[in-house]
Amino acid sequence: MNGHVSRRQALAGIGLGALSAGCLGRTRNIAGRDRAEQLTLQIDAAPADRDPNAIRIARHLAENLNAVGVDARINTLRRTDLWRKVLINQNFDIYVGQFLESEPFDPDAMYAFTHSQFVAEAGRQNPFGFTDVNGVDERLERQRRVEGEERRDAVAELQRSLCELQPFTVVAFPDPLTAVREERFKGWTNRRPLSVGALLGLEHAGAAEETGSTDETGSTNGMAGDGDAGADENATADAAVADGDAALRLVTTDDQITVNWNPIAAEYRREGTFTALLYDQLALADGGEVVPWLASDWERVDAETLAVDLRDARWHDGEPVTADDVAFTYEFLRDTSMGALETPVPTPRFRGRSSVVRDATVVADGRVELAIGDVNDAVAVRALRVPILPEHVWSERTDVATIAGFEFDVETTEAVVSNNEDPVGSGPIRFVEATAEESVVFERNPDHFLARADAPDGETDPAAEIPERFRGKPAFDRLRIEVSPSDIAAVSSVGDGLADATVSNLGPDAVPRIGREADARLVTGRSGGFYHVGYNTRRAPLSNPRFRGVLASLIDKESLVDEAFDGYAEPAASPLAASPEWVPTDLTWDDPEADPVYPFVGGSGTLDVERAKDLLREAGYRFDGEERLLSRGV
């Protein structure tokens, strides 16, 4: 028998049923049953039209699992349903997804992602149910306390532990791909064109002239690749004219921004760019720089206390932003029931940052003190990067959630599951209107401290210490986001002048289309949001780190970068690979053919099936007479 199987052969062996969408169910051994059965694992991922990279990774893993005798099945779900299943209900075997951070991040981002204190919580904090108290937990705590070389050493040991134990397998760091046109707005950055800082850094290029086939009435010839959709396109063009020349027009394939504006909801937000424009943070991270934002300044009062001074600001409903709102926010992030339920219900986002703040105390009008414990400056500043919420709005959302049509496996609150209709923030944009699954419109907030940056002589500068590139911004009066059915259609909208840029991270298949659009160009950079395969370590055999290590060795990251990402990504072993200054040399991907931790079992895209089976046997697993991997070990 040939010990090697090509990707094409493996794919044929799976059958179409295994790659189809929908709930496929799960086959599980009943404890105490004498006869072991074939191991079945389900891989959850978003469908190809929403995340082509994720589904290709899922298919690759399923092919190789089936080749070594595992009954691997792919289950595709809408992104919201996927994250509700994984993050809220924790009802999964394996998932494929992308880490939250859009830019290279501080190592403390791993605290919430892997610390065992979050095992019982629902949300993006430790979705794996992973525990390693004397290893990973200890190193996570240490990197929060120490500075300089001591912290570097702690972070290096943390990465080694995570790479060895594999609660998740890092696959690749994708290049963010965005199509833009520069007739109306300039300043698109290659670093991250759709981050908060990048959008606020745009400059208006002046009156745009109608080009192409769109005339003054807004009529157009239609999008390439989508047939004759003239009525819809006329409506889009008419909307652009109505919004005026100073409207920034974006197009996305993700319709969630048209129905949900909840900044703390785990299943709706990934990067949260637009909710971050609706809700100010005390400090804003822009590239490698952290700048004062809603906080005009902060200082260490003592080793474990941070004092924060607030700018003069107002909520979108006209109420003043106060130190009480800041104190409320940190208490609310720890328990959205505000003590009303027997067990606290923390927010399913920002837990790593909010966990730094043990208490918040109002000490004066516009000044609040945060008890942060024994943490270094980098961790303390991360704690300032949470959305500040209006107490008079969110304090009314502490009741147990009872929403028709939704089932929750754990007790939660209205705050966590609410769509947050008519959002009230303090940010530089404010909500105007939305049509579900079609479009959403925001407008410039004239009362924001950025808009008031040009203070008359003798008056306090409302935007003191704010970098010049942000003062007087945003450069657009309105922001319209339209939903598009596909990446190709989104790129066509940019090329036809119906949009200024795409929002969703485009798949590599859309890149050639950008090249064919005369007025569009590709903007790309490096993302911190690595694609990974996550394992539910609450379930056997995924609870076994040796088994997870074998699964990691079934993933040919180099081939995936070439084939799934078309080269627009970098393979990696460490979750901090986008910040190479933190990665020890033994975890650096120097050899293009070999993962430094769990090398692929095979070569050139071909799995060595017999060697992979030997690894499983060495880990204590058995096969039946038909070479099917049994669900119980020896």
C-alpha positions in Angstrom: 0.0 0.0 0.0 1.3 3.4 -0.9 2.1 5.3 2.3 1.6 8.8 0.7 -1.6 10.5 -0.4 -1.9 13.6 -2.4 -4.2 16.5 -1.5 -6.3 15.7 -4.6 -6.7 12.0 -3.6 -7.5 12.9 0.0 -10.2 15.4 -1.1 -11.8 12.7 -3.3 -11.8 10.4 -0.3 -13.8 12.8 1.9 -16.8 13.0 -0.4 -19.0 16.0 -1.0 -21.1 15.3 2.1 -18.2 16.0 4.5 -17.6 19.4 2.9 -21.2 20.6 2.9 -22.8 23.2 5.1 -25.2 22.6 7.9 -25.2 20.8 11.2 -23.7 17.4 10.7 -24.0 16.2 14.3 -21.4 14.4 16.3 -20.5 10.8 16.9 -19.3 10.2 20.5 -18.5 7.2 22.6 -20.7 6.6 25.6 -18.6 6.1 28.7 -18.3 2.5 29.7 -19.1 1.1 26.2 -16.9 -1.9 25.5 -16.5 -1.4 21.8 -14.4 1.6 20.7 -15.7 3.4 17.6 -14.0 5.5 14.9 -13.0 8.9 16.2 -15.2 11.7 14.7 -14.2 15.3 14.8 -16.1 18.3 13.5 -14.3 21.3 12.1 -16.4 24.6 12.3 -15.6 27.4 10.0 -17.2 30.3 8.2 -18.3 29.6 4.6 -16.1 30.4 1.5 -18.1 33.6 0.6 -17.4 35.0 4.1 -13.9 33.7 4.8 -12.2 31.8 2.0 -9.0 31.5 3.9 -10.6 29.8 6.9 -12.6 27.2 4.8 -9.4 26.3 2.9 -7.6 25.7 6.1 -10.5 23.6 7.3 -10.6 21.5 4.2 -6.8 21.0 4.3 -7.0 19.7 7.9 -10.1 17.5 7.1 -8.3 15.9 4.2 -5.3 14.9 6.2 -7.4 13.8 9.2 -9.5 11.5 7.0 -6.3 10.2 5.4 -5.1 9.0 8.8 -8.4 7.3 9.8 -10.3 10.1 11.6 -13.9 10.8 10.5 -13.4 14.5 10.0 -16.4 16.6 9.0 -16.6 20.3 8.1 -19.5 22.4 9.3 -19.9 25.8 7.8 -21.8 28.5 9.7 -22.5 32.1 9.3 -19.8 34.0 11.2 -22.2 35.2 13.9 -23.5 31.6 14.5 -19.9 30.3 14.4 -18.7 32.6 17.1 -21.9 32.1 19.2 -21.3 28.3 19.0 -17.6 28.5 19.8 -17.3 31.5 22.1 -20.6 31.6 23.9 -21.9 28.0 24.0 -18.4 26.4 23.8 -20.0 23.5 21.8 -17.3 22.6 19.3 -14.5 20.2 18.6 -12.2 22.2 16.3 -12.7 25.7 14.8 -10.8 27.7 12.2 -10.7 31.4 12.8 -8.7 34.6 13.1 -7.3 36.3 16.2 -8.9 39.6 17.1 -5.9 42.0 16.9 -5.6 43.8 13.6 -2.1 45.1 14.2 1.0 43.6 15.8 0.2 43.5 19.5 1.8 43.5 22.9 2.4 40.0 24.4 -0.2 40.6 27.1 -2.9 40.0 24.5 -2.2 36.3 25.2 -3.3 36.7 28.8 -7.0 36.6 28.1 -6.6 34.2 25.2 -5.0 31.4 27.3 -5.2 32.1 31.0 -7.0 29.4 33.0 -8.9 31.9 35.1 -11.2 32.5 32.1 -12.0 28.8 31.6 -15.5 29.1 33.0 -16.4 32.3 31.1 -18.0 32.6 27.8 -16.3 34.8 25.2 -13.1 35.4 23.4 -11.1 34.7 26.6 -9.7 31.2 26.5 -12.3 29.7 24.2 -10.2 26.4 24.3 -10.9 25.7 28.0 -7.1 25.4 28.3 -5.4 25.0 31.7 -1.7 24.9 32.5 -1.5 26.6 35.9 2.2 26.0 36.7 3.4 26.8 33.2 1.4 29.1 31.0 -0.5 30.9 33.8 2.7 31.5 35.7 4.4 33.0 32.7 1.4 35.1 31.8 1.4 36.6 35.3 5.2 37.1 35.3 5.2 39.0 32.0 2.7 41.4 33.5 5.0 42.3 36.4 8.5 42.5 35.0 10.2 44.9 32.6 13.0 44.9 30.0 15.0 41.7 29.5 13.1 40.0 32.3 9.9 40.4 30.5 11.5 39.4 27.2 12.6 36.1 28.8 9.2 35.5 30.4 7.5 36.1 27.0 9.9 33.7 25.3 9.1 31.0 27.8 5.4 31.7 27.4 5.7 31.2 23.6 7.6 28.0 24.1 4.9 26.6 26.4 2.1 27.6 24.1 3.9 26.1 21.1 4.6 22.8 22.9 1.1 22.4 24.4 -0.9 23.6 21.3 -4.2 24.8 22.7 -4.4 26.3 19.2 -2.2 25.9 16.2 -1.0 29.1 14.5 -1.2 28.7 10.8 -0.3 32.0 9.1 -0.4 35.8 9.5 -2.3 37.1 6.4 -1.6 40.3 4.6 -4.6 42.6 4.9 -5.8 43.2 1.3 -7.9 46.3 0.6 -8.9 47.9 -2.7 -9.0 51.7 -2.6 -9.4 54.7 -5.0 -7.9 58.1 -4.2 -9.9 60.6 -6.2 -11.8 61.8 -3.2 -9.8 60.8 -0.1 -6.0 60.4 0.1 -3.7 59.1 2.8 -4.5 55.4 2.6 -1.8 53.7 4.6 -0.2 50.4 3.8 0.2 49.6 7.5 -3.5 49.0 8.1 -5.8 51.1 5.8 -9.0 50.5 7.8 -7.9 50.9 11.4 -9.3 53.7 13.5 -6.1 55.7 13.2 -5.9 55.2 9.4 -9.5 56.2 8.7 -9.1 59.3 10.9 -5.8 60.1 9.2 -7.5 60.4 5.7 -7.5 63.7 4.0 -10.3 65.0 1.7 -8.9 65.4 -1.8 -11.5 68.0 -2.8 -14.4 67.9 -5.2 -14.4 64.6 -7.1 -15.3 64.5 -10.8 -17.6 61.8 -12.0 -15.7 59.3 -14.0 -16.4 56.1 -15.9 -20.0 55.3 -16.8 -21.6 57.1 -13.9 -23.3 60.3 -14.9 -24.6 63.2 -12.7 -27.9 61.5 -12.1 -26.2 58.5 -10.6 -27.0 56.0 -13.4 -24.4 53.3 -14.0 -23.8 50.4 -16.3 -23.6 47.7 -13.6 -21.0 45.7 -11.7 -18.9 43.3 -13.6 -19.5 39.7 -12.6 -23.0 40.3 -11.1 -25.1 40.6 -14.2 -27.5 43.5 -14.8 -28.3 44.8 -11.4 -29.0 48.3 -12.5 -31.8 49.1 -10.1 -29.6 48.3 -7.0 -26.7 50.2 -8.4 -28.8 53.2 -9.2 -29.9 53.2 -5.6 -26.3 53.0 -4.4 -25.1 55.8 -6.7 -28.1 58.0 -5.7 -27.2 57.4 -2.1 -23.7 58.5 -2.8 -24.9 61.7 -4.4 -27.3 62.4 -1.5 -24.5 61.9 1.0 -22.4 64.6 -0.7 -18.9 64.8 -1.9 -17.4 64.7 1.6 -19.0 61.3 2.3 -16.6 58.3 2.7 -18.1 55.3 1.0 -17.0 51.9 2.0 -18.2 48.4 0.9 -18.2 45.2 2.8 -19.3 41.6 2.5 -20.0 41.4 6.3 -23.6 42.6 7.0 -23.2 42.6 10.8 -22.3 46.3 11.0 -25.8 47.1 9.6 -27.6 45.3 12.4 -25.4 45.3 15.5 -23.4 48.1 17.2 -22.6 46.4 20.5 -18.9 47.0 21.3 -18.8 44.2 23.9 -20.5 41.4 21.9 -18.1 38.6 21.1 -19.9 37.0 18.2 -20.4 40.2 16.2 -17.1 42.0 16.5 -13.7 41.0 15.3 -11.6 44.1 15.0 -14.4 46.4 15.9 -13.2 49.4 13.9 -16.5 51.2 13.6 -17.6 50.6 17.1 -14.2 52.0 18.1 -15.1 55.1 16.2 -18.5 55.3 18.0 -17.0 54.7 21.5 -13.9 56.5 22.6 -11.2 54.7 24.5 -9.0 56.5 27.1 -6.0 55.8 25.0 -5.7 54.9 21.3 -3.1 52.5 19.8 -2.1 53.7 16.4 0.7 51.5 15.0 3.4 51.3 17.5 2.3 54.5 19.2 -0.2 54.9 22.1 -1.7 58.4 22.3 -4.0 60.0 24.9 -7.6 60.0 23.6 -10.6 60.5 25.9 -8.0 60.7 28.6 -6.0 63.9 28.3 -3.2 62.5 30.5 -2.4 59.7 33.0 0.2 59.2 35.7 1.2 56.7 38.3 0.1 57.9 41.7 1.9 55.0 43.3 3.2 51.5 42.3 -0.3 50.1 41.9 -2.5 53.1 41.1 -3.0 55.0 37.8 -4.7 58.4 37.8 -6.5 59.4 34.6 -7.7 62.9 33.7 -10.5 63.2 31.2 -11.1 65.7 28.4 -14.2 67.8 28.1 -16.5 65.5 26.1 -20.2 64.7 25.6 -22.1 61.6 24.7 -24.0 61.7 21.4 -27.2 62.4 23.2 -25.8 65.6 24.7 -25.0 64.3 28.2 -21.5 65.0 29.6 -18.9 62.3 29.8 -17.9 62.0 33.5 -15.4 60.2 35.7 -18.5 58.2 37.0 -18.9 56.8 33.5 -15.3 55.6 33.4 -15.6 54.0 36.9 -18.9 52.4 35.8 -17.4 51.0 32.6 -14.6 49.1 34.4 -17.1 47.7 37.0 -19.5 46.8 34.2 -16.8 45.0 32.2 -16.2 42.8 35.2 -19.9 42.1 35.8 -22.6 43.2 33.3 -25.2 42.3 35.9 -23.7 44.7 38.3 -24.2 42.3 41.2 -27.8 41.5 40.3 -27.0 37.8 39.5 -25.5 35.2 41.8 -22.6 34.7 39.4 -20.9 37.6 37.7 -21.4 37.9 34.0 -18.3 39.6 32.6 -18.1 41.0 29.1 -17.1 38.4 26.5 -14.6 41.0 25.1 -11.7 43.1 26.6 -11.3 40.7 29.5 -7.6 40.7 29.4 -7.5 44.5 29.5 -10.3 45.0 32.0 -8.9 42.3 34.4 -5.9 44.6 35.0 -8.2 47.2 36.7 -9.3 45.8 40.1 -11.2 48.9 41.1 -12.0 52.4 39.8 -12.6 55.4 42.1 -13.8 58.9 41.2 -11.5 61.3 43.1 -12.5 64.6 41.5 -14.5 66.1 38.6 -12.9 64.6 35.5 -10.4 62.5 37.4 -10.5 58.8 38.2 -8.0 56.5 39.8 -7.6 52.9 38.6 -6.2 50.3 41.0 -4.1 48.2 38.6 -2.0 46.1 40.9 1.6 45.2 40.3 1.8 45.5 36.5 4.3 47.1 34.2 3.6 50.2 32.1 2.9 48.3 28.9 0.1 46.3 30.6 -1.2 49.4 32.4 -1.6 51.3 29.2 -3.4 48.3 27.6 -6.0 48.6 30.4 -6.9 52.1 29.1 -7.9 50.7 25.7 -11.5 49.6 26.4 -14.7 51.4 25.1 -16.0 53.8 27.7 -19.7 53.4 28.1 -22.4 55.9 29.2 -23.7 54.7 32.6 -27.2 56.2 32.0 -27.6 53.9 29.0 -25.9 50.6 29.9 -27.0 50.5 33.6 -30.4 49.7 32.2 -29.2 46.5 30.5 -28.2 44.4 33.5 -31.2 42.0 33.5 -31.0 38.4 32.5 -31.2 38.1 28.7 -34.6 36.9 27.4 -34.6 37.4 23.6 -37.0 35.4 21.4 -35.3 33.0 19.1 -32.0 32.9 21.0 -30.8 30.0 23.2 -28.0 30.5 25.7 -26.2 27.6 27.3 -25.0 30.0 30.1 -26.8 32.8 32.0 -26.1 36.1 30.4 -27.4 39.7 30.4 -29.1 42.0 28.0 -26.0 44.0 27.7 -24.0 41.1 26.2 -26.6 40.1 23.6 -28.3 43.4 22.7 -27.9 44.8 19.2 -27.4 48.2 20.8 -29.8 49.9 18.5 -29.3 53.7 18.2 -25.8 53.5 19.9 -24.8 56.4 22.2 -21.1 56.8 22.3 -18.8 59.8 22.5 -16.6 59.0 19.5 -15.8 61.0 16.4 -18.7 59.5 14.4 -22.3 59.0 15.5 -25.0 56.7 14.2 -27.6 58.1 11.6 -29.5 55.2 10.1 -29.3 51.6 8.8 -31.1 49.2 6.6 -30.5 45.7 7.8 -28.2 43.7 5.6 -27.9 46.5 3.1 -26.2 49.7 4.5 -25.5 51.8 7.5 -24.8 55.5 7.7 -22.8 57.5 10.3 -22.0 61.2 10.4 -19.1 63.3 11.8 -19.6 64.3 15.4 -19.1 68.1 15.5 -18.9 68.1 19.3 -16.0 65.7 19.5 -12.7 67.0 20.8 -11.0 66.3 17.4 -13.5 68.5 15.6 -13.0 71.2 18.3 -9.2 71.1 18.1 -8.8 74.6 16.8 -9.6 76.4 20.1 -9.6 80.2 20.2 -6.5 81.8 21.8 -6.6 81.8 25.6 -8.9 78.7 25.8 -7.8 75.2 26.8 -7.0 73.1 23.8 -9.7 70.3 23.8 -7.3 68.0 21.8 -4.1 68.7 23.7 -1.4 66.0 23.1 -3.4 64.6 20.1 -1.1 64.1 17.1 -1.5 66.7 14.4 -2.7 64.1 11.8 -5.9 63.6 13.9 -6.8 67.2 14.7 -9.9 68.5 13.0 -10.8 65.0 11.8 -12.5 63.0 10.5 -12.1 64.5 7.0 -15.5 63.1 6.0 -18.9 64.5 6.9 -20.7 61.2 6.5 -19.6 57.5 6.4 -21.7 55.1 4.4 -21.0 51.4 4.4 -22.8 49.2 1.8 -23.1 45.5 1.9 -21.8 43.6 -1.2 -22.5 40.0 -2.1 -18.9 39.1 -2.8 -15.3 40.2 -2.8 -15.3 40.6 -6.6 -18.5 42.7 -6.5 -16.9 44.9 -3.7 -13.8 45.5 -5.8 -16.0 46.4 -8.8 -17.8 49.0 -6.7 -14.5 50.6 -5.9 -13.4 50.4 -9.6 -16.8 51.9 -10.7 -16.5 54.8 -8.3 -19.4 53.7 -6.1 -17.1 53.2 -3.1 -13.8 54.6 -1.9 -12.5 51.3 -0.4 -13.4 47.8 0.6 -13.8 47.1 4.2 -13.7 43.3 4.6 -10.3 41.7 4.3 -10.3 40.5 0.7 -9.5 37.0 -0.3 -6.5 36.5 -2.7 -8.9 35.7 -5.6 -10.0 39.3 -5.7 -6.4 40.6 -6.2 -6.4 40.1 -10.0 -9.7 41.9 -10.3 -8.1 45.0 -8.5 -5.4 45.0 -11.2 -8.1 45.2 -13.9 -9.7 48.2 -12.4 -8.0 51.3 -13.7 -9.0 53.5 -10.8 -8.4 51.1 -8.0 -5.2 50.0 -6.3 -4.3 47.3 -3.8 -3.2 48.4 -0.3 -1.7 45.8 1.9 0.4 45.5 5.0 1.0 43.1 7.9 -1.7 42.0 10.3 -1.5 40.7 13.9 -4.7 38.7 13.3 -3.2 35.3 12.7 -5.3 32.4 11.4 -5.4 29.5 13.7 -7.0 26.1 14.4 -8.5 26.1 17.9 -9.1 22.9 19.9 -11.7 22.4 22.5 -9.5 20.9 25.2 -12.5 20.2 27.4 -13.1 17.1 25.2 -11.1 13.9 24.7 -8.9 13.3 22.8 -8.4 17.0 22.2 -7.7 17.3 25.9 -4.4 15.4 25.3 -1.5 17.8 24.3 0.2 14.9 22.5 -2.8 14.4 20.3 -3.0 18.1 19.6 0.7 18.0 18.7 0.0 15.3 16.1 -2.9 17.4 14.7 -0.5 20.4 14.4 1.9 18.2 12.4 -0.9 17.4 9.9 -1.0 21.1 8.8 1.2 22.0 5.9 1.5 25.8 6.6 3.8 26.5 3.8 1.5 24.9 1.2 -1.5 26.7 2.7 0.3 30.1 2.3 1.0 29.3 -1.3 -2.4 27.7 -2.2 -5.0 29.2 0.1 -3.5 32.6 0.6 -1.9 32.8 -2.8 1.3 34.0 -1.1 -0.3 36.9 0.7 0.6 35.6 4.2 3.5 34.4 6.3 3.5 30.9 8.0 4.3 30.9 11.7 4.6 28.8 14.8 4.3 31.6 17.4 1.3 33.8 18.0 3.7 36.7 18.3 5.4 36.3 14.9 4.1 39.6 13.7 6.2 41.2 16.4 9.6 39.5 15.7 11.3 41.4 18.5 9.5 39.1 21.0 10.1 35.8 19.3 13.1 33.7 20.4 15.3 32.3 17.7 14.2 28.7 18.3 10.6 29.6 17.3 11.5 31.7 14.3 10.4 30.4 10.9 13.8 30.4 9.3 13.6 27.2 7.3 10.9 27.8 4.6 10.2 24.1 4.6 10.0 23.3 8.3 7.8 24.4 11.2 10.3 24.9 14.1 7.9 23.2 16.6 5.7 20.6 14.8 7.1 20.1 11.3 4.6 18.9 8.7 4.6 15.1 8.3 5.3 14.9 4.7 6.6 17.3 2.0 5.6 19.3 -1.0 1.9 19.2 -0.1 1.9 15.5 0.3 1.1 13.8 3.7 3.2 10.9 4.8 0.2 8.8 6.0 2.2 6.0 7.6 4.4 8.3 9.6 1.4 10.3 10.8 -0.2 7.0 12.0 3.0 6.1 13.8 2.9 9.4 15.6 -0.7 8.6 16.8 0.4 5.1 17.9 3.3 6.6 19.8 0.8 9.0 21.5 -1.2 5.9 22.7 -4.0 5.7 20.0 -5.1 2.5 18.2 -6.5 1.7 14.8 -9.1 -1.0 13.9 -8.7 -3.5 11.1 -9.8 -1.0 8.5 -7.2 1.5 9.7 -9.7 3.8 11.3 -8.5 5.7 14.4 -10.4 4.6 17.4 -12.0 7.1 19.7 -10.4 5.6 22.8 -6.7 5.0 23.3 -5.0 1.9 24.6 
